[in-house]
Amino acid sequence: MLIHIGFGNIVNTAKIIAIVSPDSAPVKRLVQNAKEKGLAIDATQGRKTKSVLVMENSQIVLSALLPDTIVGRMQENTDISEER
């Protein structure tokens, strides 16, 4: 299942391990380390990062949407899939 994470960017929900807020020091270190290793994908289009998606291949995706918004979209997609 694919989900829209803002500004025309889409990720595969089956590959997401966690969706976290970028405010804590450990998450900031995680983002910095991923950027240094070339494993960070910035999908914010220059906006403030409001959520960090940790993917199963050690990559992280930065999004300008709040974690609650992304989770809500994931739940909507799941509800639609179950109705079929």
mmCIF file of the N, C-alpha and C atoms, coordinates in Angstrom:
data_MODEL
# 
_entry.id   MODEL 
# 
loop_
_atom_site.group_PDB 
_atom_site.id 
_atom_site.type_symbol 
_atom_site.label_atom_id 
_atom_site.label_alt_id 
_atom_site.label_comp_id 
_atom_site.label_asym_id 
_atom_site.label_entity_id 
_atom_site.label_seq_id 
_atom_site.pdbx_PDB_ins_code 
_atom_site.Cartn_x 
_atom_site.Cartn_y 
_atom_site.Cartn_z 
_atom_site.occupancy 
_atom_site.B_iso_or_equiv 
_atom_site.pdbx_formal_charge 
_atom_site.auth_seq_id 
_atom_site.auth_comp_id 
_atom_site.auth_asym_id 
_atom_site.auth_atom_id 
_atom_site.pdbx_PDB_model_num 
ATOM 1   N N  . MET A 1 1  ? 0.847   -1.172 0.000  1.00 0.00 ? 1  MET A N  1 
ATOM 2   C CA . MET A 1 1  ? 0.000   0.000  0.000  1.00 0.00 ? 1  MET A CA 1 
ATOM 3   C C  . MET A 1 1  ? 0.899   1.244  0.000  1.00 0.00 ? 1  MET A C  1 
ATOM 4   N N  . LEU A 1 2  ? 0.560   2.190  -0.804 1.00 0.00 ? 2  LEU A N  1 
ATOM 5   C CA . LEU A 1 2  ? 1.303   3.451  -0.879 1.00 0.00 ? 2  LEU A CA 1 
ATOM 6   C C  . LEU A 1 2  ? 0.534   4.535  -0.143 1.00 0.00 ? 2  LEU A C  1 
ATOM 7   N N  . ILE A 1 3  ? 1.264   5.484  0.423  1.00 0.00 ? 3  ILE A N  1 
ATOM 8   C CA . ILE A 1 3  ? 0.627   6.590  1.144  1.00 0.00 ? 3  ILE A CA 1 
ATOM 9   C C  . ILE A 1 3  ? 1.310   7.906  0.780  1.00 0.00 ? 3  ILE A C  1 
ATOM 10  N N  . HIS A 1 4  ? 0.498   8.934  0.660  1.00 0.00 ? 4  HIS A N  1 
ATOM 11  C CA . HIS A 1 4  ? 0.964   10.280 0.330  1.00 0.00 ? 4  HIS A CA 1 
ATOM 12  C C  . HIS A 1 4  ? 1.498   10.942 1.603  1.00 0.00 ? 4  HIS A C  1 
ATOM 13  N N  . ILE A 1 5  ? 2.743   11.406 1.577  1.00 0.00 ? 5  ILE A N  1 
ATOM 14  C CA . ILE A 1 5  ? 3.342   12.035 2.768  1.00 0.00 ? 5  ILE A CA 1 
ATOM 15  C C  . ILE A 1 5  ? 3.571   13.529 2.572  1.00 0.00 ? 5  ILE A C  1 
ATOM 16  N N  . GLY A 1 6  ? 2.927   14.098 1.573  1.00 0.00 ? 6  GLY A N  1 
ATOM 17  C CA . GLY A 1 6  ? 3.012   15.531 1.368  1.00 0.00 ? 6  GLY A CA 1 
ATOM 18  C C  . GLY A 1 6  ? 3.793   15.925 0.135  1.00 0.00 ? 6  GLY A C  1 
ATOM 19  N N  . PHE A 1 7  ? 3.315   16.968 -0.551 1.00 0.00 ? 7  PHE A N  1 
ATOM 20  C CA . PHE A 1 7  ? 3.983   17.581 -1.694 1.00 0.00 ? 7  PHE A CA 1 
ATOM 21  C C  . PHE A 1 7  ? 4.244   16.587 -2.829 1.00 0.00 ? 7  PHE A C  1 
ATOM 22  N N  . GLY A 1 8  ? 3.305   15.678 -3.041 1.00 0.00 ? 8  GLY A N  1 
ATOM 23  C CA . GLY A 1 8  ? 3.423   14.726 -4.134 1.00 0.00 ? 8  GLY A CA 1 
ATOM 24  C C  . GLY A 1 8  ? 4.370   13.566 -3.865 1.00 0.00 ? 8  GLY A C  1 
ATOM 25  N N  . ASN A 1 9  ? 4.812   13.415 -2.646 1.00 0.00 ? 9  ASN A N  1 
ATOM 26  C CA . ASN A 1 9  ? 5.726   12.335 -2.275 1.00 0.00 ? 9  ASN A CA 1 
ATOM 27  C C  . ASN A 1 9  ? 4.939   11.164 -1.684 1.00 0.00 ? 9  ASN A C  1 
ATOM 28  N N  . ILE A 1 10 ? 5.319   9.960  -2.098 1.00 0.00 ? 10 ILE A N  1 
ATOM 29  C CA . ILE A 1 10 ? 4.595   8.762  -1.700 1.00 0.00 ? 10 ILE A CA 1 
ATOM 30  C C  . ILE A 1 10 ? 5.588   7.718  -1.208 1.00 0.00 ? 10 ILE A C  1 
ATOM 31  N N  . VAL A 1 11 ? 5.217   6.988  -0.138 1.00 0.00 ? 11 VAL A N  1 
ATOM 32  C CA . VAL A 1 11 ? 6.067   5.903  0.362  1.00 0.00 ? 11 VAL A CA 1 
ATOM 33  C C  . VAL A 1 11 ? 5.249   4.622  0.486  1.00 0.00 ? 11 VAL A C  1 
ATOM 34  N N  . ASN A 1 12 ? 5.956   3.506  0.503  1.00 0.00 ? 12 ASN A N  1 
ATOM 35  C CA . ASN A 1 12 ? 5.358   2.192  0.661  1.00 0.00 ? 12 ASN A CA 1 
ATOM 36  C C  . ASN A 1 12 ? 5.153   1.932  2.152  1.00 0.00 ? 12 ASN A C  1 
ATOM 37  N N  . THR A 1 13 ? 3.911   1.783  2.585  1.00 0.00 ? 13 THR A N  1 
ATOM 38  C CA . THR A 1 13 ? 3.626   1.602  4.010  1.00 0.00 ? 13 THR A CA 1 
ATOM 39  C C  . THR A 1 13 ? 4.169   0.277  4.548  1.00 0.00 ? 13 THR A C  1 
ATOM 40  N N  . ALA A 1 14 ? 4.336   -0.704 3.681  1.00 0.00 ? 14 ALA A N  1 
ATOM 41  C CA . ALA A 1 14 ? 4.852   -1.997 4.128  1.00 0.00 ? 14 ALA A CA 1 
ATOM 42  C C  . ALA A 1 14 ? 6.318   -1.912 4.552  1.00 0.00 ? 14 ALA A C  1 
ATOM 43  N N  . LYS A 1 15 ? 7.017   -0.862 4.155  1.00 0.00 ? 15 LYS A N  1 
ATOM 44  C CA . LYS A 1 15 ? 8.440   -0.701 4.467  1.00 0.00 ? 15 LYS A CA 1 
ATOM 45  C C  . LYS A 1 15 ? 8.688   0.198  5.677  1.00 0.00 ? 15 LYS A C  1 
ATOM 46  N N  . ILE A 1 16 ? 7.628   0.783  6.250  1.00 0.00 ? 16 ILE A N  1 
ATOM 47  C CA . ILE A 1 16 ? 7.775   1.708  7.379  1.00 0.00 ? 16 ILE A CA 1 
ATOM 48  C C  . ILE A 1 16 ? 7.881   0.916  8.680  1.00 0.00 ? 16 ILE A C  1 
ATOM 49  N N  . ILE A 1 17 ? 8.931   1.207  9.461  1.00 0.00 ? 17 ILE A N  1 
ATOM 50  C CA . ILE A 1 17 ? 9.095   0.592  10.780 1.00 0.00 ? 17 ILE A CA 1 
ATOM 51  C C  . ILE A 1 17 ? 8.498   1.489  11.854 1.00 0.00 ? 17 ILE A C  1 
ATOM 52  N N  . ALA A 1 18 ? 8.750   2.806  11.744 1.00 0.00 ? 18 ALA A N  1 
ATOM 53  C CA . ALA A 1 18 ? 8.277   3.744  12.762 1.00 0.00 ? 18 ALA A CA 1 
ATOM 54  C C  . ALA A 1 18 ? 8.075   5.120  12.146 1.00 0.00 ? 18 ALA A C  1 
ATOM 55  N N  . ILE A 1 19 ? 7.162   5.873  12.754 1.00 0.00 ? 19 ILE A N  1 
ATOM 56  C CA . ILE A 1 19 ? 6.956   7.281  12.402 1.00 0.00 ? 19 ILE A CA 1 
ATOM 57  C C  . ILE A 1 19 ? 7.117   8.056  13.697 1.00 0.00 ? 19 ILE A C  1 
ATOM 58  N N  . VAL A 1 20 ? 8.146   8.901  13.758 1.00 0.00 ? 20 VAL A N  1 
ATOM 59  C CA . VAL A 1 20 ? 8.477   9.588  15.005 1.00 0.00 ? 20 VAL A CA 1 
ATOM 60  C C  . VAL A 1 20 ? 8.582   11.097 14.801 1.00 0.00 ? 20 VAL A C  1 
ATOM 61  N N  . SER A 1 21 ? 8.460   11.810 15.893 1.00 0.00 ? 21 SER A N  1 
ATOM 62  C CA . SER A 1 21 ? 8.646   13.254 15.895 1.00 0.00 ? 21 SER A CA 1 
ATOM 63  C C  . SER A 1 21 ? 10.140  13.555 15.871 1.00 0.00 ? 21 SER A C  1 
ATOM 64  N N  . PRO A 1 22 ? 10.554  14.601 15.163 1.00 0.00 ? 22 PRO A N  1 
ATOM 65  C CA . PRO A 1 22 ? 11.991  14.898 15.036 1.00 0.00 ? 22 PRO A CA 1 
ATOM 66  C C  . PRO A 1 22 ? 12.574  15.723 16.183 1.00 0.00 ? 22 PRO A C  1 
ATOM 67  N N  . ASP A 1 23 ? 11.832  15.925 17.253 1.00 0.00 ? 23 ASP A N  1 
ATOM 68  C CA . ASP A 1 23 ? 12.237  16.871 18.291 1.00 0.00 ? 23 ASP A CA 1 
ATOM 69  C C  . ASP A 1 23 ? 13.244  16.339 19.307 1.00 0.00 ? 23 ASP A C  1 
ATOM 70  N N  . SER A 1 24 ? 13.279  15.038 19.541 1.00 0.00 ? 24 SER A N  1 
ATOM 71  C CA . SER A 1 24 ? 14.170  14.507 20.578 1.00 0.00 ? 24 SER A CA 1 
ATOM 72  C C  . SER A 1 24 ? 15.611  14.422 20.070 1.00 0.00 ? 24 SER A C  1 
ATOM 73  N N  . ALA A 1 25 ? 16.540  14.460 21.001 1.00 0.00 ? 25 ALA A N  1 
ATOM 74  C CA . ALA A 1 25 ? 17.963  14.394 20.654 1.00 0.00 ? 25 ALA A CA 1 
ATOM 75  C C  . ALA A 1 25 ? 18.332  13.090 19.943 1.00 0.00 ? 25 ALA A C  1 
ATOM 76  N N  . PRO A 1 26 ? 17.828  11.931 20.381 1.00 0.00 ? 26 PRO A N  1 
ATOM 77  C CA . PRO A 1 26 ? 18.181  10.697 19.656 1.00 0.00 ? 26 PRO A CA 1 
ATOM 78  C C  . PRO A 1 26 ? 17.707  10.693 18.203 1.00 0.00 ? 26 PRO A C  1 
ATOM 79  N N  . VAL A 1 27 ? 16.532  11.234 17.953 1.00 0.00 ? 27 VAL A N  1 
ATOM 80  C CA . VAL A 1 27 ? 16.026  11.281 16.577 1.00 0.00 ? 27 VAL A CA 1 
ATOM 81  C C  . VAL A 1 27 ? 16.834  12.281 15.758 1.00 0.00 ? 27 VAL A C  1 
ATOM 82  N N  . LYS A 1 28 ? 17.226  13.391 16.355 1.00 0.00 ? 28 LYS A N  1 
ATOM 83  C CA . LYS A 1 28 ? 18.072  14.356 15.649 1.00 0.00 ? 28 LYS A CA 1 
ATOM 84  C C  . LYS A 1 28 ? 19.400  13.719 15.258 1.00 0.00 ? 28 LYS A C  1 
ATOM 85  N N  . ARG A 1 29 ? 19.977  12.896 16.158 1.00 0.00 ? 29 ARG A N  1 
ATOM 86  C CA . ARG A 1 29 ? 21.225  12.185 15.838 1.00 0.00 ? 29 ARG A CA 1 
ATOM 87  C C  . ARG A 1 29 ? 20.992  11.173 14.724 1.00 0.00 ? 29 ARG A C  1 
ATOM 88  N N  . LEU A 1 30 ? 19.864  10.477 14.783 1.00 0.00 ? 30 LEU A N  1 
ATOM 89  C CA . LEU A 1 30 ? 19.521  9.508  13.748 1.00 0.00 ? 30 LEU A CA 1 
ATOM 90  C C  . LEU A 1 30 ? 19.449  10.181 12.380 1.00 0.00 ? 30 LEU A C  1 
ATOM 91  N N  . VAL A 1 31 ? 18.790  11.339 12.323 1.00 0.00 ? 31 VAL A N  1 
ATOM 92  C CA . VAL A 1 31 ? 18.665  12.089 11.071 1.00 0.00 ? 31 VAL A CA 1 
ATOM 93  C C  . VAL A 1 31 ? 20.032  12.552 10.587 1.00 0.00 ? 31 VAL A C  1 
ATOM 94  N N  . GLN A 1 32 ? 20.834  13.091 11.478 1.00 0.00 ? 32 GLN A N  1 
ATOM 95  C CA . GLN A 1 32 ? 22.160  13.579 11.103 1.00 0.00 ? 32 GLN A CA 1 
ATOM 96  C C  . GLN A 1 32 ? 23.038  12.451 10.573 1.00 0.00 ? 32 GLN A C  1 
ATOM 97  N N  . ASN A 1 33 ? 23.018  11.315 11.270 1.00 0.00 ? 33 ASN A N  1 
ATOM 98  C CA . ASN A 1 33 ? 23.815  10.162 10.818 1.00 0.00 ? 33 ASN A CA 1 
ATOM 99  C C  . ASN A 1 33 ? 23.346  9.666  9.455  1.00 0.00 ? 33 ASN A C  1 
ATOM 100 N N  . ALA A 1 34 ? 22.033  9.634  9.247  1.00 0.00 ? 34 ALA A N  1 
ATOM 101 C CA . ALA A 1 34 ? 21.495  9.189  7.958  1.00 0.00 ? 34 ALA A CA 1 
ATOM 102 C C  . ALA A 1 34 ? 21.889  10.155 6.845  1.00 0.00 ? 34 ALA A C  1 
ATOM 103 N N  . LYS A 1 35 ? 21.886  11.447 7.129  1.00 0.00 ? 35 LYS A N  1 
ATOM 104 C CA . LYS A 1 35 ? 22.297  12.432 6.121  1.00 0.00 ? 35 LYS A CA 1 
ATOM 105 C C  . LYS A 1 35 ? 23.768  12.240 5.757  1.00 0.00 ? 35 LYS A C  1 
ATOM 106 N N  . GLU A 1 36 ? 24.607  11.999 6.762  1.00 0.00 ? 36 GLU A N  1 
ATOM 107 C CA . GLU A 1 36 ? 26.030  11.804 6.511  1.00 0.00 ? 36 GLU A CA 1 
ATOM 108 C C  . GLU A 1 36 ? 26.296  10.555 5.665  1.00 0.00 ? 36 GLU A C  1 
ATOM 109 N N  . LYS A 1 37 ? 25.483  9.524  5.858  1.00 0.00 ? 37 LYS A N  1 
ATOM 110 C CA . LYS A 1 37 ? 25.656  8.267  5.123  1.00 0.00 ? 37 LYS A CA 1 
ATOM 111 C C  . LYS A 1 37 ? 24.891  8.238  3.802  1.00 0.00 ? 37 LYS A C  1 
ATOM 112 N N  . GLY A 1 38 ? 24.142  9.297  3.529  1.00 0.00 ? 38 GLY A N  1 
ATOM 113 C CA . GLY A 1 38 ? 23.368  9.341  2.293  1.00 0.00 ? 38 GLY A CA 1 
ATOM 114 C C  . GLY A 1 38 ? 22.109  8.490  2.343  1.00 0.00 ? 38 GLY A C  1 
ATOM 115 N N  . LEU A 1 39 ? 21.596  8.229  3.540  1.00 0.00 ? 39 LEU A N  1 
ATOM 116 C CA . LEU A 1 39 ? 20.417  7.390  3.709  1.00 0.00 ? 39 LEU A CA 1 
ATOM 117 C C  . LEU A 1 39 ? 19.159  8.187  4.045  1.00 0.00 ? 39 LEU A C  1 
ATOM 118 N N  . ALA A 1 40 ? 19.254  9.511  4.003  1.00 0.00 ? 40 ALA A N  1 
ATOM 119 C CA . ALA A 1 40 ? 18.104  10.356 4.316  1.00 0.00 ? 40 ALA A CA 1 
ATOM 120 C C  . ALA A 1 40 ? 17.450  10.844 3.030  1.00 0.00 ? 40 ALA A C  1 
ATOM 121 N N  . ILE A 1 41 ? 16.130  10.748 2.997  1.00 0.00 ? 41 ILE A N  1 
ATOM 122 C CA . ILE A 1 41 ? 15.361  11.263 1.868  1.00 0.00 ? 41 ILE A CA 1 
ATOM 123 C C  . ILE A 1 41 ? 14.523  12.419 2.404  1.00 0.00 ? 41 ILE A C  1 
ATOM 124 N N  . ASP A 1 42 ? 14.793  13.609 1.900  1.00 0.00 ? 42 ASP A N  1 
ATOM 125 C CA . ASP A 1 42 ? 14.096  14.803 2.367  1.00 0.00 ? 42 ASP A CA 1 
ATOM 126 C C  . ASP A 1 42 ? 12.887  15.065 1.478  1.00 0.00 ? 42 ASP A C  1 
ATOM 127 N N  . ALA A 1 43 ? 11.691  14.810 2.023  1.00 0.00 ? 43 ALA A N  1 
ATOM 128 C CA . ALA A 1 43 ? 10.447  15.011 1.278  1.00 0.00 ? 43 ALA A CA 1 
ATOM 129 C C  . ALA A 1 43 ? 9.688   16.225 1.807  1.00 0.00 ? 43 ALA A C  1 
ATOM 130 N N  . THR A 1 44 ? 10.409  17.169 2.424  1.00 0.00 ? 44 THR A N  1 
ATOM 131 C CA . THR A 1 44 ? 9.758   18.326 3.037  1.00 0.00 ? 44 THR A CA 1 
ATOM 132 C C  . THR A 1 44 ? 9.565   19.499 2.085  1.00 0.00 ? 44 THR A C  1 
ATOM 133 N N  . GLN A 1 45 ? 10.251  19.467 0.946  1.00 0.00 ? 45 GLN A N  1 
ATOM 134 C CA . GLN A 1 45 ? 10.187  20.583 -0.007 1.00 0.00 ? 45 GLN A CA 1 
ATOM 135 C C  . GLN A 1 45 ? 10.563  21.905 0.657  1.00 0.00 ? 45 GLN A C  1 
ATOM 136 N N  . GLY A 1 46 ? 11.546  21.867 1.542  1.00 0.00 ? 46 GLY A N  1 
ATOM 137 C CA . GLY A 1 46 ? 12.045  23.077 2.195  1.00 0.00 ? 46 GLY A CA 1 
ATOM 138 C C  . GLY A 1 46 ? 11.266  23.511 3.424  1.00 0.00 ? 46 GLY A C  1 
ATOM 139 N N  . ARG A 1 47 ? 10.216  22.788 3.770  1.00 0.00 ? 47 ARG A N  1 
ATOM 140 C CA . ARG A 1 47 ? 9.423   23.115 4.962  1.00 0.00 ? 47 ARG A CA 1 
ATOM 141 C C  . ARG A 1 47 ? 10.088  22.504 6.201  1.00 0.00 ? 47 ARG A C  1 
ATOM 142 N N  . LYS A 1 48 ? 9.564   22.841 7.359  1.00 0.00 ? 48 LYS A N  1 
ATOM 143 C CA . LYS A 1 48 ? 10.074  22.295 8.610  1.00 0.00 ? 48 LYS A CA 1 
ATOM 144 C C  . LYS A 1 48 ? 9.726   20.801 8.692  1.00 0.00 ? 48 LYS A C  1 
ATOM 145 N N  . THR A 1 49 ? 10.676  19.998 9.129  1.00 0.00 ? 49 THR A N  1 
ATOM 146 C CA . THR A 1 49 ? 10.441  18.567 9.310  1.00 0.00 ? 49 THR A CA 1 
ATOM 147 C C  . THR A 1 49 ? 9.574   18.357 10.536 1.00 0.00 ? 49 THR A C  1 
ATOM 148 N N  . LYS A 1 50 ? 8.429   17.710 10.348 1.00 0.00 ? 50 LYS A N  1 
ATOM 149 C CA . LYS A 1 50 ? 7.520   17.444 11.459 1.00 0.00 ? 50 LYS A CA 1 
ATOM 150 C C  . LYS A 1 50 ? 7.420   15.961 11.785 1.00 0.00 ? 50 LYS A C  1 
ATOM 151 N N  . SER A 1 51 ? 7.902   15.103 10.886 1.00 0.00 ? 51 SER A N  1 
ATOM 152 C CA . SER A 1 51 ? 7.930   13.675 11.192 1.00 0.00 ? 51 SER A CA 1 
ATOM 153 C C  . SER A 1 51 ? 9.077   13.009 10.452 1.00 0.00 ? 51 SER A C  1 
ATOM 154 N N  . VAL A 1 52 ? 9.554   11.923 11.050 1.00 0.00 ? 52 VAL A N  1 
ATOM 155 C CA . VAL A 1 52 ? 10.637  11.127 10.484 1.00 0.00 ? 52 VAL A CA 1 
ATOM 156 C C  . VAL A 1 52 ? 10.105  9.704  10.336 1.00 0.00 ? 52 VAL A C  1 
ATOM 157 N N  . LEU A 1 53 ? 10.146  9.199  9.110  1.00 0.00 ? 53 LEU A N  1 
ATOM 158 C CA . LEU A 1 53 ? 9.721   7.829  8.847  1.00 0.00 ? 53 LEU A CA 1 
ATOM 159 C C  . LEU A 1 53 ? 10.964  6.964  8.779  1.00 0.00 ? 53 LEU A C  1 
ATOM 160 N N  . VAL A 1 54 ? 11.044  5.983  9.648  1.00 0.00 ? 54 VAL A N  1 
ATOM 161 C CA . VAL A 1 54 ? 12.166  5.055  9.662  1.00 0.00 ? 54 VAL A CA 1 
ATOM 162 C C  . VAL A 1 54 ? 11.752  3.860  8.815  1.00 0.00 ? 54 VAL A C  1 
ATOM 163 N N  . MET A 1 55 ? 12.535  3.593  7.776  1.00 0.00 ? 55 MET A N  1 
ATOM 164 C CA . MET A 1 55 ? 12.210  2.529  6.837  1.00 0.00 ? 55 MET A CA 1 
ATOM 165 C C  . MET A 1 55 ? 13.024  1.274  7.158  1.00 0.00 ? 55 MET A C  1 
ATOM 166 N N  . GLU A 1 56 ? 12.560  0.125  6.676  1.00 0.00 ? 56 GLU A N  1 
ATOM 167 C CA . GLU A 1 56 ? 13.209  -1.135 7.029  1.00 0.00 ? 56 GLU A CA 1 
ATOM 168 C C  . GLU A 1 56 ? 14.582  -1.328 6.380  1.00 0.00 ? 56 GLU A C  1 
ATOM 169 N N  . ASN A 1 57 ? 14.928  -0.536 5.389  1.00 0.00 ? 57 ASN A N  1 
ATOM 170 C CA . ASN A 1 57 ? 16.240  -0.656 4.741  1.00 0.00 ? 57 ASN A CA 1 
ATOM 171 C C  . ASN A 1 57 ? 17.249  0.346  5.309  1.00 0.00 ? 57 ASN A C  1 
ATOM 172 N N  . SER A 1 58 ? 17.012  0.819  6.529  1.00 0.00 ? 58 SER A N  1 
ATOM 173 C CA . SER A 1 58 ? 17.876  1.767  7.249  1.00 0.00 ? 58 SER A CA 1 
ATOM 174 C C  . SER A 1 58 ? 17.805  3.187  6.693  1.00 0.00 ? 58 SER A C  1 
ATOM 175 N N  . GLN A 1 59 ? 16.973  3.428  5.715  1.00 0.00 ? 59 GLN A N  1 
ATOM 176 C CA . GLN A 1 59 ? 16.783  4.790  5.233  1.00 0.00 ? 59 GLN A CA 1 
ATOM 177 C C  . GLN A 1 59 ? 15.758  5.482  6.121  1.00 0.00 ? 59 GLN A C  1 
ATOM 178 N N  . ILE A 1 60 ? 15.818  6.818  6.123  1.00 0.00 ? 60 ILE A N  1 
ATOM 179 C CA . ILE A 1 60 ? 14.785  7.592  6.794  1.00 0.00 ? 60 ILE A CA 1 
ATOM 180 C C  . ILE A 1 60 ? 14.212  8.579  5.788  1.00 0.00 ? 60 ILE A C  1 
ATOM 181 N N  . VAL A 1 61 ? 12.943  8.895  5.973  1.00 0.00 ? 61 VAL A N  1 
ATOM 182 C CA . VAL A 1 61 ? 12.265  9.853  5.114  1.00 0.00 ? 61 VAL A CA 1 
ATOM 183 C C  . VAL A 1 61 ? 11.772  10.982 6.000  1.00 0.00 ? 61 VAL A C  1 
ATOM 184 N N  . LEU A 1 62 ? 12.127  12.207 5.638  1.00 0.00 ? 62 LEU A N  1 
ATOM 185 C CA . LEU A 1 62 ? 11.696  13.391 6.379  1.00 0.00 ? 62 LEU A CA 1 
ATOM 186 C C  . LEU A 1 62 ? 10.439  13.944 5.724  1.00 0.00 ? 62 LEU A C  1 
ATOM 187 N N  . SER A 1 63 ? 9.425   14.226 6.531  1.00 0.00 ? 63 SER A N  1 
ATOM 188 C CA . SER A 1 63 ? 8.163   14.734 6.006  1.00 0.00 ? 63 SER A CA 1 
ATOM 189 C C  . SER A 1 63 ? 7.748   15.998 6.746  1.00 0.00 ? 63 SER A C  1 
ATOM 190 N N  . ALA A 1 64 ? 7.035   16.873 6.043  1.00 0.00 ? 64 ALA A N  1 
ATOM 191 C CA . ALA A 1 64 ? 6.527   18.102 6.644  1.00 0.00 ? 64 ALA A CA 1 
ATOM 192 C C  . ALA A 1 64 ? 5.147   17.885 7.271  1.00 0.00 ? 64 ALA A C  1 
ATOM 193 N N  . LEU A 1 65 ? 4.624   16.671 7.180  1.00 0.00 ? 65 LEU A N  1 
ATOM 194 C CA . LEU A 1 65 ? 3.341   16.360 7.807  1.00 0.00 ? 65 LEU A CA 1 
ATOM 195 C C  . LEU A 1 65 ? 3.561   15.837 9.218  1.00 0.00 ? 65 LEU A C  1 
ATOM 196 N N  . LEU A 1 66 ? 2.599   16.081 10.094 1.00 0.00 ? 66 LEU A N  1 
ATOM 197 C CA . LEU A 1 66 ? 2.679   15.569 11.455 1.00 0.00 ? 66 LEU A CA 1 
ATOM 198 C C  . LEU A 1 66 ? 2.529   14.049 11.453 1.00 0.00 ? 66 LEU A C  1 
ATOM 199 N N  . PRO A 1 67 ? 3.147   13.368 12.413 1.00 0.00 ? 67 PRO A N  1 
ATOM 200 C CA . PRO A 1 67 ? 2.990   11.914 12.490 1.00 0.00 ? 67 PRO A CA 1 
ATOM 201 C C  . PRO A 1 67 ? 1.526   11.479 12.545 1.00 0.00 ? 67 PRO A C  1 
ATOM 202 N N  . ASP A 1 68 ? 0.700   12.214 13.298 1.00 0.00 ? 68 ASP A N  1 
ATOM 203 C CA . ASP A 1 68 ? -0.725  11.863 13.401 1.00 0.00 ? 68 ASP A CA 1 
ATOM 204 C C  . ASP A 1 68 ? -1.423  11.928 12.053 1.00 0.00 ? 68 ASP A C  1 
ATOM 205 N N  . THR A 1 69 ? -1.045  12.876 11.222 1.00 0.00 ? 69 THR A N  1 
ATOM 206 C CA . THR A 1 69 ? -1.637  13.008 9.888  1.00 0.00 ? 69 THR A CA 1 
ATOM 207 C C  . THR A 1 69 ? -1.280  11.804 9.030  1.00 0.00 ? 69 THR A C  1 
ATOM 208 N N  . ILE A 1 70 ? -0.033  11.400 9.079  1.00 0.00 ? 70 ILE A N  1 
ATOM 209 C CA . ILE A 1 70 ? 0.415   10.254 8.277  1.00 0.00 ? 70 ILE A CA 1 
ATOM 210 C C  . ILE A 1 70 ? -0.273  8.977  8.754  1.00 0.00 ? 70 ILE A C  1 
ATOM 211 N N  . VAL A 1 71 ? -0.335  8.785  10.061 1.00 0.00 ? 71 VAL A N  1 
ATOM 212 C CA . VAL A 1 71 ? -1.008  7.601  10.609 1.00 0.00 ? 71 VAL A CA 1 
ATOM 213 C C  . VAL A 1 71 ? -2.480  7.606  10.231 1.00 0.00 ? 71 VAL A C  1 
ATOM 214 N N  . GLY A 1 72 ? -3.120  8.763  10.287 1.00 0.00 ? 72 GLY A N  1 
ATOM 215 C CA . GLY A 1 72 ? -4.515  8.862  9.890  1.00 0.00 ? 72 GLY A CA 1 
ATOM 216 C C  . GLY A 1 72 ? -4.724  8.457  8.444  1.00 0.00 ? 72 GLY A C  1 
ATOM 217 N N  . ARG A 1 73 ? -3.833  8.875  7.580  1.00 0.00 ? 73 ARG A N  1 
ATOM 218 C CA . ARG A 1 73 ? -3.927  8.495  6.169  1.00 0.00 ? 73 ARG A CA 1 
ATOM 219 C C  . ARG A 1 73 ? -3.712  6.997  5.991  1.00 0.00 ? 73 ARG A C  1 
ATOM 220 N N  . MET A 1 74 ? -2.815  6.434  6.781  1.00 0.00 ? 74 MET A N  1 
ATOM 221 C CA . MET A 1 74 ? -2.592  4.990  6.707  1.00 0.00 ? 74 MET A CA 1 
ATOM 222 C C  . MET A 1 74 ? -3.846  4.235  7.146  1.00 0.00 ? 74 MET A C  1 
ATOM 223 N N  . GLN A 1 75 ? -4.485  4.712  8.201  1.00 0.00 ? 75 GLN A N  1 
ATOM 224 C CA . GLN A 1 75 ? -5.700  4.058  8.689  1.00 0.00 ? 75 GLN A CA 1 
ATOM 225 C C  . GLN A 1 75 ? -6.843  4.203  7.691  1.00 0.00 ? 75 GLN A C  1 
ATOM 226 N N  . GLU A 1 76 ? -6.947  5.364  7.039  1.00 0.00 ? 76 GLU A N  1 
ATOM 227 C CA . GLU A 1 76 ? -7.976  5.547  6.012  1.00 0.00 ? 76 GLU A CA 1 
ATOM 228 C C  . GLU A 1 76 ? -7.780  4.552  4.881  1.00 0.00 ? 76 GLU A C  1 
ATOM 229 N N  . ASN A 1 77 ? -6.533  4.379  4.445  1.00 0.00 ? 77 ASN A N  1 
ATOM 230 C CA . ASN A 1 77 ? -6.245  3.433  3.364  1.00 0.00 ? 77 ASN A CA 1 
ATOM 231 C C  . ASN A 1 77 ? -6.560  2.006  3.787  1.00 0.00 ? 77 ASN A C  1 
ATOM 232 N N  . THR A 1 78 ? -6.285  1.676  5.052  1.00 0.00 ? 78 THR A N  1 
ATOM 233 C CA . THR A 1 78 ? -6.581  0.341  5.543  1.00 0.00 ? 78 THR A CA 1 
ATOM 234 C C  . THR A 1 78 ? -8.090  0.106  5.574  1.00 0.00 ? 78 THR A C  1 
ATOM 235 N N  . ASP A 1 79 ? -8.855  1.105  6.027  1.00 0.00 ? 79 ASP A N  1 
ATOM 236 C CA . ASP A 1 79 ? -10.311 1.003  6.063  1.00 0.00 ? 79 ASP A CA 1 
ATOM 237 C C  . ASP A 1 79 ? -10.893 0.810  4.672  1.00 0.00 ? 79 ASP A C  1 
ATOM 238 N N  . ILE A 1 80 ? -10.361 1.533  3.698  1.00 0.00 ? 80 ILE A N  1 
ATOM 239 C CA . ILE A 1 80 ? -10.837 1.419  2.325  1.00 0.00 ? 80 ILE A CA 1 
ATOM 240 C C  . ILE A 1 80 ? -10.523 0.032  1.763  1.00 0.00 ? 80 ILE A C  1 
ATOM 241 N N  . SER A 1 81 ? -9.332  -0.478 2.068  1.00 0.00 ? 81 SER A N  1 
ATOM 242 C CA . SER A 1 81 ? -8.929  -1.797 1.595  1.00 0.00 ? 81 SER A CA 1 
ATOM 243 C C  . SER A 1 81 ? -9.817  -2.896 2.178  1.00 0.00 ? 81 SER A C  1 
ATOM 244 N N  . GLU A 1 82 ? -10.203 -2.746 3.451  1.00 0.00 ? 82 GLU A N  1 
ATOM 245 C CA . GLU A 1 82 ? -11.027 -3.757 4.103  1.00 0.00 ? 82 GLU A CA 1 
ATOM 246 C C  . GLU A 1 82 ? -12.448 -3.772 3.545  1.00 0.00 ? 82 GLU A C  1 
ATOM 247 N N  . GLU A 1 83 ? -12.927 -2.628 3.050  1.00 0.00 ? 83 GLU A N  1 
ATOM 248 C CA . GLU A 1 83 ? -14.270 -2.552 2.500  1.00 0.00 ? 83 GLU A CA 1 
ATOM 249 C C  . GLU A 1 83 ? -14.389 -3.281 1.172  1.00 0.00 ? 83 GLU A C  1 
ATOM 250 N N  . ARG A 1 84 ? -13.283 -3.451 0.484  1.00 0.00 ? 84 ARG A N  1 
ATOM 251 C CA . ARG A 1 84 ? -13.309 -4.101 -0.836 1.00 0.00 ? 84 ARG A CA 1 
ATOM 252 C C  . ARG A 1 84 ? -13.515 -5.546 -0.739 1.00 0.00 ? 84 ARG A C  1 
# 
